[in-house]
Amino acid sequence: MSDFAESLNGKVAIVTGAGQGIGRRMAHGFAEAGAIPVIAEADAAKGRAVAAEIGGNRALFVETDVGDMASLAAMAEAVLERLGRIDVLVNNAAIFSTLEMRPFWQIPLEEWNRVLHVNATGPFLAARAVVPAMMQAKSGRIVNISSAAVPKGRPNYLHYIASKSALVGMTASMAHELGEYGSNVNAIMPGAIFTEVERKTISPEQKAAFMAGQSLKREGKPDDIVGAVLFLASDAARWVTGQCLVVDGGWVHR
Ligand SMILES: NC(=O)c1ccc[n+]([C@@H]2O[C@H](COP(=O)([O-])OP(=O)(O)OC[C@H]3O[C@@H](n4cnc5c(N)ncnc54)[C@H](O)[C@@H]3O)[C@@H](O)[C@H]2O)c1
């Protein structure tokens, strides 16, 4: 379908937190579709490595802390200077794989604040940094990465759930505010995705229960998310805005 296949060619797509895991695969997916991914990652070694994997001038790494407004402003400026445009922002960076699972009454306030800051304030700040360029171009796509754990509920990381829930309301409201400027804002709610990164947010028993509870009985992989992100970033989704798409192998049915 030409809308889908061709519309990303030559576009500039910022993917925050693309140094590993799902974001890394998204960066590759954009490059494979002919777009130029910007790896806006706080871990410089990992971000640089992903840009090198993609190779040549087909990707740009910019060291970026999504919790820091000045860092995001510098990133947007660098992208415009080097690539001349910003077409897509994927708000993927989050404190996730490093989280400790614990009952909410044991979450230290400092940790609660840090997770909310990076995971919810971060996407707000990143969107602020790119909207001037999108408004000027009278187009643009923002894709927020929420979680299927929001509609389903999951114990032991309430700060994370709170942060991903915030993105649901932010997505609908940002879509209303940016519509008149020709920009679409949507969210993806991934189910359990097993990446190259070990994490403490799922035990072997929970992993088995996850797969048993899904309609599709296999492990979710980063590649299973990429198609939905590319679709929402493409012209094929031009009439889709303010939506949250669950991509989870059929874990949540609503
Ligand atoms: N893996 C899953 O099962 C799953 C399920 C639902 C939603 N998600 C969401 O998908 C996204 C990617 O998940 P993942 O499994 O690849 O996570 P991950 O923890 O492996 O990767 C997160 C990336 O974000 C980066 N990052 C963290 N803080 C940052 C900051 N302040 N500035 C810039 N970069 C920062 C990290 O360095 C890392 O590269 C996250 O938003 C996560 O919440 C993941």
The ligand as a MOL file (V3000), in Angstrom:
LIG
                    3D

  0  0  0     0  0            999 V3000
M  V30 BEGIN CTAB
M  V30 COUNTS 44 48 0 0 0
M  V30 BEGIN ATOM
M  V30 1 N 9.0470 -4.2930 27.2350 0
M  V30 2 C 7.7630 -4.3430 27.5810 0
M  V30 3 O 7.2150 -5.4120 27.9500 0
M  V30 4 C 6.9120 -3.1060 27.5460 0
M  V30 5 C 5.5180 -3.2340 27.6980 0
M  V30 6 C 4.7280 -2.0880 27.6560 0
M  V30 7 C 5.3120 -0.8550 27.4520 0
M  V30 8 N 6.6660 -0.7630 27.3090 0 CHG=1
M  V30 9 C 7.2330 0.5670 27.0900 0
M  V30 10 O 7.9860 0.5440 25.8810 0
M  V30 11 C 9.0930 1.4420 25.9860 0
M  V30 12 C 10.3820 0.6940 25.7210 0
M  V30 13 O 10.4650 -0.4460 26.5820 0
M  V30 14 P 11.7980 -1.2950 26.7150 0
M  V30 15 O 11.4080 -2.6440 27.1970 0
M  V30 16 O 12.6140 -1.1800 25.4810 0 CHG=-1
M  V30 17 O 12.5110 -0.4690 27.9190 0
M  V30 18 P 14.0500 -0.3760 28.3740 0
M  V30 19 O 14.0470 -0.0700 29.8240 0
M  V30 20 O 14.7950 -1.5910 27.9310 0
M  V30 21 O 14.6260 0.8520 27.5370 0
M  V30 22 C 14.3560 2.1760 27.8890 0
M  V30 23 C 15.3600 3.0780 27.1960 0
M  V30 24 O 15.0710 4.4260 27.6140 0
M  V30 25 C 16.2960 5.0540 27.9550 0
M  V30 26 N 16.0520 6.1370 28.9240 0
M  V30 27 C 15.7020 6.0170 30.2330 0
M  V30 28 N 15.6300 7.2090 30.7990 0
M  V30 29 C 15.9090 8.1330 29.8310 0
M  V30 30 C 15.9880 9.5400 29.7990 0
M  V30 31 N 15.7730 10.2770 30.9100 0
M  V30 32 N 16.2800 10.1600 28.6250 0
M  V30 33 C 16.5000 9.4280 27.5000 0
M  V30 34 N 16.4810 8.0850 27.4780 0
M  V30 35 C 16.1820 7.4440 28.6330 0
M  V30 36 C 17.1430 3.9490 28.5350 0
M  V30 37 O 18.5290 4.2830 28.5760 0
M  V30 38 C 16.8020 2.8080 27.5930 0
M  V30 39 O 17.6310 2.8230 26.4320 0
M  V30 40 C 9.0000 2.0540 27.3840 0
M  V30 41 O 8.2740 3.2530 27.3210 0
M  V30 42 C 8.2150 1.0090 28.1540 0
M  V30 43 O 7.5630 1.5780 29.2670 0
M  V30 44 C 7.4740 -1.8490 27.3610 0
M  V30 END ATOM
M  V30 BEGIN BOND
M  V30 1 1 1 2
M  V30 2 2 2 3
M  V30 3 1 2 4
M  V30 4 1 4 5
M  V30 5 2 4 44
M  V30 6 2 5 6
M  V30 7 1 6 7
M  V30 8 2 7 8
M  V30 9 1 8 9
M  V30 10 1 8 44
M  V30 11 1 9 10
M  V30 12 1 9 42
M  V30 13 1 10 11
M  V30 14 1 11 12
M  V30 15 1 11 40
M  V30 16 1 12 13
M  V30 17 1 13 14
M  V30 18 2 14 15
M  V30 19 1 14 16
M  V30 20 1 14 17
M  V30 21 1 17 18
M  V30 22 2 18 19
M  V30 23 1 18 20
M  V30 24 1 18 21
M  V30 25 1 21 22
M  V30 26 1 22 23
M  V30 27 1 23 24
M  V30 28 1 23 38
M  V30 29 1 24 25
M  V30 30 1 25 26
M  V30 31 1 25 36
M  V30 32 1 26 27
M  V30 33 1 26 35
M  V30 34 2 27 28
M  V30 35 1 28 29
M  V30 36 1 29 30
M  V30 37 2 29 35
M  V30 38 1 30 31
M  V30 39 2 30 32
M  V30 40 1 32 33
M  V30 41 2 33 34
M  V30 42 1 34 35
M  V30 43 1 36 37
M  V30 44 1 36 38
M  V30 45 1 38 39
M  V30 46 1 40 41
M  V30 47 1 40 42
M  V30 48 1 42 43
M  V30 END BOND
M  V30 END CTAB
M  END
